[in-house]
Amino acid sequence: KGVDSTTNTLIALVNRTRTARKMIRKGDATGNGYEFSALGTDPVINNSRHVSWTAEYVDATDTKWFRIALGNPNGTSSRYAARNVTWYVDGMPELALNVRNATCVNGMLFDPISQGYLSTVFRLTMAVTTAIVTQGDPPIGMPFGSTYNSFGVPTIDDKNNLYFVADISDSGNAFDGIWFGKNADPGPLVVKGQSATGTDSTFSTFSDSPCPSPDGAKCAFTASAGGTNNGVWVADTVTKAVSLIATTTSAVSGTVEKLSNFQPPALNNKGQVAFVATSSVTSKNGIYAWDGAKLVKVIGIGDAVNINGKDKSVIDIRFNPVHALNSKGIVVFTASFDDRTSGVFTSSL
């Protein structure tokens, strides 16, 4: 509803009866005399059917401005407010949205001392924007002289804890890793040089976008553990114990298929994990999962899918790990086929 053929780019909320309500569309008014000229491609939704999205507009000076907003189930929306800080986000960042309608971004915070902008991890709510940690800050509990150097894309759990990959400037880069916290006191969850469970090596690098379970009990992440031995692990946020989900030596249950090129995972409260990886059999990407007991395949490029009695071959898969796996073990993804059609699908673990 509310869409015609001339303005058909939009973000919509689709309910169980497959009717859609428009949240925002290209060409909508921004509220300050301009129109949205582009929309982000990865909106996110929470259990209360609120949707967070990004959009872009251009002002009279041809300056691009980016907006992060929260869409309500009734179709209205509100801009996330910034209060008592001077900050900005460049581009359309990947978002996460928790049950408290809070999201998080890696943006830039103005430093009045240097008169420049510093990389900063922010938590955003409708009431306030909070700087959790800023480039140059000393990590709590780390050796004197250590500072935060840079950050990856943050994610958030339902308790408002943020999780992010951090590069720490210190004598041996010994504390690079995944850090997490609720306020301006994040601590390390897993760091470089720590034993990589299930291998004979230690963690060397960490991939972006670690994924916490909504309840904040665990966090799934991708990492490298010496050479080409990369994979997916899960860390307990209380004990810091790390368990292995899959590495390049792990075989998919019931097959000889092994995986590589692991991408950021999704994790639910049951401990199930879903992720994209490359198959050793087909050399193509697929979605794989830890169902709680074994490593299984969900779908892969080249697989045949029967839709309305017709077999179609998958040529591309899109999987957004943020909220791609719910508490019932249902994975959502998009697939494109060889007959130039595509769609949104779910699969139960």
TIGU-406435 format. One record per residue (C-alpha): residue number from 1; z, y, x. Coordinates in pm, 1 decimal, always signed. Each point is the difference from the previous one (the first is absolute). Layout:
+-----+----------+----------+----------+
|   k |       pz |       py |       px |
+-----+----------+----------+----------+
| NUM |        Z |        Y |        X |
...
+-----+----------+----------+----------+
//
This chain:
+-----+----------+----------+----------+
|   k |       pz |       py |       px |
+-----+----------+----------+----------+
|   1 |     +0.0 |     +0.0 |     +0.0 |
|   2 |    -72.8 |   +353.4 |   +115.6 |
|   3 |   -285.5 |   -100.5 |   +232.9 |
|   4 |   -374.4 |    +53.5 |    -31.0 |
|   5 |   -301.6 |    -84.9 |   +212.9 |
|   6 |     +8.3 |   +330.6 |   +190.6 |
|   7 |   +360.4 |    -31.4 |   +122.8 |
|   8 |    +44.1 |   -372.9 |    +37.4 |
|   9 |   +214.3 |    -19.5 |   +313.9 |
|  10 |   +361.3 |    -42.7 |   -101.7 |
|  11 |   +332.3 |   -174.2 |    +46.1 |
|  12 |   +109.4 |   -180.6 |   -315.5 |
|  13 |   +297.5 |   -199.6 |   -122.0 |
|  14 |   -112.3 |   -326.2 |   -160.7 |
|  15 |   +243.8 |   -175.6 |   -234.8 |
|  16 |    +24.5 |   -363.5 |   -108.1 |
|  17 |   -253.1 |    +44.9 |   -279.0 |
|  18 |   -250.7 |   +127.5 |   +260.0 |
|  19 |    -10.2 |   +349.7 |   -145.1 |
|  20 |    +13.1 |   +279.0 |   +256.3 |
|  21 |   +170.0 |   +336.3 |    +10.5 |
|  22 |   -135.4 |   +262.4 |   +236.5 |
|  23 |   +248.4 |   +123.0 |   +263.0 |
|  24 |   -237.8 |   +234.9 |   +185.7 |
|  25 |   -374.3 |    +36.2 |    +38.1 |
|  26 |   -231.0 |   +186.3 |   +232.6 |
|  27 |    -53.5 |   +350.6 |   -135.1 |
|  28 |   +342.2 |    +35.8 |   -161.2 |
|  29 |   +171.8 |   +336.0 |    +50.7 |
|  30 |   +256.3 |    +20.9 |   +280.0 |
|  31 |   +212.5 |   +263.9 |   -172.9 |
|  32 |    -80.7 |   +272.8 |   +252.2 |
|  33 |   -356.1 |    +83.1 |    -93.7 |
|  34 |   -183.8 |   -283.6 |   +174.4 |
|  35 |   -121.1 |   -348.6 |    -85.9 |
|  36 |    +65.5 |   -334.1 |   +166.6 |
|  37 |   -310.1 |    -92.4 |   +200.9 |
|  38 |   +105.1 |   -347.0 |   +123.6 |
|  39 |   +256.6 |   -267.4 |    -82.3 |
|  40 |   +181.0 |   -244.1 |   +227.1 |
|  41 |   -112.6 |   -361.2 |    -25.6 |
|  42 |   +341.7 |   -169.6 |     -0.7 |
|  43 |   +227.9 |   +109.1 |   -285.5 |
|  44 |   +325.3 |   -196.2 |    -33.3 |
|  45 |   +210.2 |    -95.1 |   -302.7 |
|  46 |   +364.0 |    -97.6 |    -58.1 |
|  47 |   +180.7 |   -200.3 |   -267.1 |
|  48 |    +43.7 |   +300.5 |   -228.2 |
|  49 |   -380.3 |    +54.1 |     -5.6 |
|  50 |    +15.7 |   +318.3 |   +203.4 |
|  51 |   -296.1 |    +45.5 |   +233.6 |
|  52 |    -10.1 |   +193.2 |   +327.1 |
|  53 |   -333.6 |   +128.9 |   +124.2 |
|  54 |   -167.3 |   +240.3 |   +242.7 |
|  55 |   -276.2 |   +251.7 |    -62.8 |
|  56 |   -187.3 |   +278.1 |   +177.1 |
|  57 |   -120.6 |   +345.7 |   -100.0 |
|  58 |   -171.2 |   +283.3 |   +184.9 |
|  59 |   +112.9 |   +363.7 |    -37.2 |
|  60 |   -201.9 |   +322.5 |    +16.3 |
|  61 |    +12.3 |     +0.2 |   +381.4 |
|  62 |   -144.6 |   -355.2 |    +16.0 |
|  63 |   +337.9 |   -131.9 |   +116.1 |
|  64 |    +77.4 |   -355.1 |   -107.4 |
|  65 |   +333.9 |    -55.5 |   -170.4 |
|  66 |   +152.1 |   -339.0 |    -74.9 |
|  67 |   +234.8 |    -79.0 |   -286.1 |
|  68 |   +236.8 |   -292.9 |    -48.7 |
|  69 |   +102.3 |    -41.9 |   -361.5 |
|  70 |   +184.8 |   -226.6 |   -239.3 |
|  71 |   -177.5 |   -102.7 |   -318.9 |
|  72 |   +212.6 |    -80.6 |   -304.9 |
|  73 |    -75.0 |   -279.1 |   -252.4 |
|  74 |    -92.0 |   +263.1 |   -260.1 |
|  75 |   -284.0 |   +129.0 |   +219.9 |
|  76 |   +165.9 |   +317.0 |   +132.0 |
|  77 |    +69.7 |    +55.5 |   +369.4 |
|  78 |   +224.2 |   +198.8 |   +231.6 |
|  79 |    -46.0 |   +110.8 |   +360.0 |
|  80 |   +256.8 |   -121.5 |   +249.1 |
|  81 |   +201.9 |   +306.7 |    +95.4 |
|  82 |    +87.2 |   +122.9 |   +347.8 |
|  83 |   +325.0 |   +195.4 |    +22.1 |
|  84 |   +149.4 |   +184.8 |   +298.6 |
|  85 |   -257.8 |   -146.8 |   +240.9 |
|  86 |   -339.5 |   +109.3 |   +124.3 |
|  87 |   -215.8 |   -309.2 |    +23.2 |
|  88 |   -340.7 |   -139.1 |    -77.5 |
|  89 |   -194.1 |   -323.5 |    -20.2 |
|  90 |   -347.8 |    -16.8 |   +150.6 |
|  91 |   -238.1 |   -219.9 |   -197.2 |
|  92 |    +79.1 |   -251.1 |   -272.5 |
|  93 |   +280.0 |   -222.8 |   +129.4 |
|  94 |    +77.7 |   -353.7 |   -111.3 |
|  95 |   +285.0 |     +9.9 |   -249.1 |
|  96 |   +281.5 |   -223.4 |   -118.3 |
|  97 |   +201.9 |    +59.8 |   -317.3 |
|  98 |   +342.6 |   -143.6 |    -79.5 |
|  99 |   +196.0 |    -33.7 |   -326.1 |
| 100 |   +159.1 |   +339.3 |    +59.6 |
| 101 |   -344.7 |   +166.6 |     -0.4 |
| 102 |    +40.8 |    +80.3 |   +369.1 |
| 103 |   -283.0 |    -27.5 |   +249.0 |
| 104 |    -39.0 |    +64.9 |   +373.4 |
| 105 |   -256.7 |   +139.0 |   +244.0 |
| 106 |    -52.9 |    +75.9 |   +366.4 |
| 107 |    -61.1 |   +374.6 |     +8.2 |
| 108 |    +55.1 |   +307.6 |   +213.5 |
| 109 |   +315.1 |   +215.3 |     +3.8 |
| 110 |     +4.0 |   +356.9 |   +132.9 |
| 111 |   +231.2 |    +47.5 |   +298.4 |
| 112 |   +125.3 |   +359.2 |    +22.5 |
| 113 |    +92.2 |    -42.2 |   +368.6 |
| 114 |   -337.9 |   -112.5 |   +129.5 |
| 115 |   -185.5 |   +178.0 |   -283.1 |
| 116 |   -202.7 |   -316.2 |    -44.9 |
| 117 |    -12.1 |   -304.6 |   -225.0 |
| 118 |   +164.3 |   -333.1 |    +83.3 |
| 119 |    -78.8 |   -345.6 |   -138.4 |
| 120 |   +265.7 |    -87.6 |   -258.4 |
| 121 |    +77.5 |   -280.4 |   -243.2 |
| 122 |    +82.5 |   +139.7 |   -345.1 |
| 123 |   +146.8 |   -141.9 |   -319.3 |
| 124 |   -130.8 |   +179.7 |   -311.0 |
| 125 |   +161.1 |    +22.9 |   -342.8 |
| 126 |    -56.5 |   +242.3 |   -285.3 |
| 127 |   +311.2 |   +191.1 |   +108.0 |
| 128 |    -22.4 |    +20.0 |   +377.1 |
| 129 |   -199.4 |    -90.5 |   +310.4 |
| 130 |   +221.9 |   -148.0 |   +271.2 |
| 131 |    -93.1 |    -20.9 |   +367.5 |
| 132 |   +134.8 |   -339.5 |   +110.7 |
| 133 |    -97.6 |    +19.0 |   +367.7 |
| 134 |   -208.2 |   +241.6 |   +208.9 |
| 135 |   -193.1 |    -25.8 |   +323.7 |
| 136 |   +232.8 |    +88.9 |   +288.6 |
| 137 |   +319.9 |   -106.8 |   -176.6 |
| 138 |   +230.4 |   -227.6 |   +204.3 |
| 139 |    +26.4 |   -351.3 |   -148.6 |
| 140 |   +360.7 |    -69.5 |    -95.2 |
| 141 |   +163.5 |   -255.1 |   +228.4 |
| 142 |   -279.9 |     +2.6 |   +256.5 |
| 143 |    +32.3 |    +98.0 |   +369.5 |
| 144 |    +29.5 |   +369.4 |    +85.4 |
| 145 |   -339.6 |   +164.2 |    +32.3 |
| 146 |   -175.0 |   -224.5 |   -253.3 |
| 147 |   -193.9 |   +180.9 |   -272.3 |
| 148 |   -228.7 |    -86.2 |   -289.2 |
| 149 |   -358.5 |    +52.6 |   +108.8 |
| 150 |   -214.4 |   -105.1 |   -299.2 |
| 151 |    +15.2 |   -187.6 |   -330.0 |
| 152 |   -214.4 |   -233.0 |   -206.8 |
| 153 |    -50.1 |     -0.8 |   -376.1 |
| 154 |   +342.8 |    -32.6 |   -168.9 |
| 155 |    +90.5 |   -219.7 |   -296.8 |
| 156 |   +302.1 |    +14.2 |   -231.6 |
| 157 |   +225.8 |   -243.8 |   -186.5 |
| 158 |   +181.0 |    +47.5 |   -331.8 |
| 159 |   +314.0 |   +119.8 |   +180.8 |
| 160 |   -192.8 |   +293.3 |   +153.6 |
| 161 |     +0.8 |   -150.6 |   +351.2 |
| 162 |   -311.6 |    +81.7 |   +201.9 |
| 163 |   -166.4 |   -243.3 |   +243.4 |
| 164 |   -244.7 |   +106.8 |   +270.4 |
| 165 |   -138.8 |    -89.4 |   +341.3 |
| 166 |   +136.4 |   +241.4 |   +261.8 |
| 167 |   -105.8 |    +66.1 |   +357.2 |
| 168 |   +304.6 |    +92.6 |   +209.2 |
| 169 |    -35.0 |   +201.4 |   +318.9 |
| 170 |   +232.1 |   -159.2 |   +255.7 |
| 171 |    -15.8 |   -143.5 |   +351.1 |
| 172 |   -144.5 |   -336.6 |   -101.2 |
| 173 |   -117.0 |    +45.6 |   -360.8 |
| 174 |   +262.1 |   -262.9 |    -73.0 |
| 175 |    +83.6 |   +123.2 |   -347.9 |
| 176 |   -346.6 |    +29.9 |   -155.0 |
| 177 |     +9.4 |   -191.7 |   -325.8 |
| 178 |    +81.2 |    +12.4 |   -368.7 |
| 179 |   +274.5 |   +240.6 |   -102.3 |
| 180 |   +155.3 |    +54.0 |   -340.7 |
| 181 |   +259.8 |   +211.4 |   -176.9 |
| 182 |    +80.7 |   +212.1 |   -303.5 |
| 183 |   +102.5 |   +327.7 |   +159.1 |
| 184 |    -43.4 |   +169.6 |   +338.6 |
| 185 |   +154.7 |   -296.1 |   +183.5 |
| 186 |   -260.1 |   -281.6 |     +5.3 |
| 187 |    +71.1 |   -302.2 |   +216.5 |
| 188 |   -214.9 |   -271.6 |   +157.8 |
| 189 |    -87.0 |   -309.4 |   -201.9 |
| 190 |   -207.1 |   -180.9 |   +263.7 |
| 191 |   -117.4 |   +135.3 |   +336.9 |
| 192 |   -233.7 |    -68.6 |   +288.6 |
| 193 |   +122.8 |   -271.7 |   +236.9 |
| 194 |   +198.3 |   -179.1 |   -268.6 |
| 195 |    -61.0 |   -374.8 |    -27.9 |
| 196 |   -283.8 |    -74.9 |   -241.9 |
| 197 |   +133.8 |   -281.3 |   -216.1 |
| 198 |   -226.9 |   -303.7 |     -3.4 |
| 199 |   -167.5 |    +82.6 |   +331.4 |
| 200 |    +86.9 |    -16.5 |   +368.9 |
| 201 |    -56.4 |   +371.4 |    +40.7 |
| 202 |   +142.7 |   +338.6 |    -97.5 |
| 203 |   -126.5 |   +275.3 |   -228.1 |
| 204 |   -232.4 |   +241.7 |   +179.1 |
| 205 |   -154.6 |   +216.6 |   -273.4 |
| 206 |    +51.8 |    +55.9 |   -370.9 |
| 207 |   -264.2 |    +74.9 |   -262.0 |
| 208 |    +25.8 |   +282.5 |   -249.2 |
| 209 |   +155.4 |    -12.2 |   -346.3 |
| 210 |   +292.2 |   -245.7 |    +13.5 |
| 211 |    +71.4 |   -118.4 |   -354.5 |
| 212 |   +357.4 |    -22.7 |   -132.0 |
| 213 |    +90.8 |   -210.1 |   -299.9 |
| 214 |    +78.2 |   +231.5 |   -294.7 |
| 215 |   +371.2 |    -86.7 |    +21.6 |
| 216 |     +7.0 |    +94.3 |   +369.3 |
| 217 |   +136.9 |   -338.2 |   +109.2 |
| 218 |   -294.9 |    -86.2 |   +225.3 |
| 219 |   -304.1 |   +156.7 |   +163.5 |
| 220 |   -331.8 |   -168.8 |    +81.7 |
| 221 |   -211.6 |   +120.7 |   +290.8 |
| 222 |   -292.7 |    -87.5 |   +224.0 |
| 223 |    +39.2 |     +0.1 |   +376.1 |
| 224 |   -138.4 |   -133.5 |   +327.1 |
| 225 |   +204.2 |   -234.1 |   +212.5 |
| 226 |   -175.3 |    -25.2 |   +334.1 |
| 227 |   -376.2 |    -21.2 |    +42.5 |
| 228 |   -188.6 |    -96.0 |   -314.3 |
| 229 |   +301.0 |   -158.2 |   -169.6 |
| 230 |    +41.7 |   +232.6 |   -296.6 |
| 231 |   +136.8 |    -73.1 |   -343.0 |
| 232 |   +229.8 |    +83.1 |   -290.1 |
| 233 |   +380.7 |    -10.0 |     +8.9 |
| 234 |   +284.4 |    +94.8 |   -235.0 |
| 235 |   +319.7 |   +172.2 |   +116.2 |
| 236 |   +333.0 |     -0.7 |   -184.1 |
| 237 |   +116.3 |   +361.5 |    -31.1 |
| 238 |   +370.0 |    -91.6 |    +25.6 |
| 239 |    +15.2 |   -270.6 |   +266.9 |
| 240 |   -325.9 |   +112.8 |   +175.1 |
| 241 |    -94.5 |   -370.1 |    +24.4 |
| 242 |   -378.2 |    -51.0 |    +19.9 |
| 243 |   -184.9 |   -296.1 |   -156.8 |
| 244 |   -361.6 |   -103.0 |    +57.4 |
| 245 |   -255.0 |     -1.6 |   -282.2 |
| 246 |   -324.1 |    -71.7 |   +190.8 |
| 247 |   -157.7 |    +42.5 |   +343.1 |
| 248 |   -331.2 |    -95.5 |   +157.5 |
| 249 |   +136.6 |   -353.2 |    +51.4 |
| 250 |   +102.4 |    -51.3 |   -364.6 |
| 251 |   -222.3 |   -216.0 |   -221.7 |
| 252 |    -59.9 |    +66.5 |   -369.1 |
| 253 |   +165.5 |   -274.7 |   -204.2 |
| 254 |   -218.0 |   -310.4 |    -40.7 |
| 255 |   -274.9 |   +129.5 |   +230.8 |
| 256 |    -85.7 |    +49.1 |   +367.8 |
| 257 |    -62.7 |   +369.0 |    -69.9 |
| 258 |   +184.4 |   +242.6 |   +227.0 |
| 259 |    +20.8 |   +377.2 |    -23.6 |
| 260 |    -36.1 |   +312.6 |   +213.0 |
| 261 |    -34.7 |   +378.0 |    -37.9 |
| 262 |   +296.9 |    +25.4 |   -236.1 |
| 263 |    +12.9 |   +316.2 |   -210.2 |
| 264 |   +308.2 |   +169.5 |   -154.9 |
| 265 |   +182.6 |   -235.8 |   -239.6 |
| 266 |   +151.7 |    +30.6 |   -347.0 |
| 267 |   +349.3 |   -137.7 |    -70.1 |
| 268 |   +194.1 |    -57.9 |   -322.2 |
| 269 |   +369.4 |    -59.6 |    -72.3 |
| 270 |    -53.1 |   -378.2 |     -3.9 |
| 271 |   -108.8 |     +3.2 |   +364.7 |
| 272 |   -365.1 |    -74.5 |    -77.4 |
| 273 |   -252.8 |   +172.5 |   +225.9 |
| 274 |   -372.2 |    +75.8 |    -43.6 |
| 275 |   -238.8 |   +141.0 |   +259.9 |
| 276 |   -361.9 |    +18.8 |   +114.9 |
| 277 |   -103.6 |   -200.2 |   +306.9 |
| 278 |   -313.6 |   -148.0 |   +158.9 |
| 279 |    -72.6 |   -371.7 |    -43.9 |
| 280 |    -75.3 |   -217.0 |   +304.5 |
| 281 |   -232.9 |   -208.5 |   -221.4 |
| 282 |   -216.9 |   +273.1 |   -154.6 |
| 283 |    +71.7 |   +290.2 |   +240.9 |
| 284 |    +36.0 |   +212.7 |   -312.8 |
| 285 |   +293.9 |   +175.7 |   -160.5 |
| 286 |   +205.4 |   -142.6 |   -280.9 |
| 287 |   +330.6 |    +52.3 |   -176.7 |
| 288 |   +268.2 |   -248.7 |   +104.0 |
| 289 |   +362.0 |    -34.6 |   -104.6 |
| 290 |   +333.8 |   -158.0 |    +75.3 |
| 291 |   +103.2 |   -135.7 |   -340.5 |
| 292 |   +358.4 |    -66.3 |   +107.4 |
| 293 |    -67.8 |   -344.9 |   +142.5 |
| 294 |   -343.8 |     -6.9 |   +160.6 |
| 295 |   -297.9 |   +208.2 |   +113.3 |
| 296 |   -276.7 |     +3.3 |   -264.0 |
| 297 |   -338.6 |   +160.4 |    -56.3 |
| 298 |    -46.4 |   +230.0 |   -298.2 |
| 299 |   -368.7 |    +93.2 |    +34.9 |
| 300 |   -249.9 |    +65.9 |   +276.8 |
| 301 |   -337.7 |   +160.0 |    +62.3 |
| 302 |   -266.4 |   -262.1 |    -73.0 |
| 303 |   +204.0 |   -172.2 |   -270.3 |
| 304 |   -158.1 |    -61.5 |   -339.0 |
| 305 |   +169.1 |   +142.9 |   -308.4 |
| 306 |   -101.5 |   -104.6 |   -351.2 |
| 307 |     -9.3 |   +296.5 |   -237.2 |
| 308 |   -112.1 |    -55.5 |   -357.8 |
| 309 |   -166.6 |   -326.8 |    +98.5 |
| 310 |   -187.9 |   +143.2 |   +298.3 |
| 311 |    +83.2 |    -73.7 |   +364.5 |
| 312 |     +9.7 |   +309.1 |   +218.9 |
| 313 |    +43.9 |    +15.1 |   +377.7 |
| 314 |   +262.3 |   +238.5 |   +139.1 |
| 315 |   -144.3 |   +241.4 |   +258.1 |
| 316 |   +295.3 |   +236.9 |    +38.3 |
| 317 |   +372.0 |    +12.1 |    -79.4 |
| 318 |   +224.3 |   +303.8 |    -29.1 |
| 319 |   +376.3 |    -50.7 |    +22.0 |
| 320 |   +256.2 |   +280.3 |     +2.1 |
| 321 |   +333.1 |   -147.5 |   +117.9 |
| 322 |   +205.9 |   +270.5 |   -169.0 |
| 323 |   +111.6 |   -164.6 |   -327.5 |
| 324 |   -279.1 |   -261.0 |    +24.2 |
| 325 |   +247.9 |   -284.2 |    -52.5 |
| 326 |   +250.6 |    +12.5 |   -284.8 |
| 327 |   +328.8 |   -180.7 |    -61.9 |
| 328 |   -176.6 |   -275.9 |   -195.0 |
| 329 |   -217.7 |    -91.3 |   +297.0 |
| 330 |   -316.4 |   +155.9 |   -142.1 |
| 331 |   -245.1 |   +150.0 |   +252.0 |
| 332 |   -244.7 |   +272.8 |   -109.1 |
| 333 |   -323.5 |    +81.2 |   +183.1 |
| 334 |   -357.6 |   +115.6 |    -52.5 |
| 335 |   -304.5 |   -211.2 |    +83.4 |
| 336 |   -370.6 |    +81.6 |    +30.8 |
| 337 |   -269.6 |   -260.5 |    -60.8 |
| 338 |   -352.8 |    -79.3 |   +112.3 |
| 339 |   -146.9 |   +109.8 |   -334.5 |
| 340 |   +120.2 |   +359.3 |    +55.1 |
| 341 |   +291.8 |    -33.1 |   -240.4 |
| 342 |   +368.2 |    +43.4 |    +79.0 |
| 343 |   +334.1 |    -17.9 |   -174.7 |
| 344 |   +378.7 |     +0.2 |    +14.9 |
| 345 |   +168.8 |   -340.7 |     +5.9 |
| 346 |   +340.8 |   -164.7 |    +17.3 |
| 347 |   +107.6 |   -332.8 |   +145.1 |
| 348 |   +333.4 |   -180.3 |    -35.5 |
| 349 |   +163.5 |   -161.5 |   +302.9 |
+-----+----------+----------+----------+
//
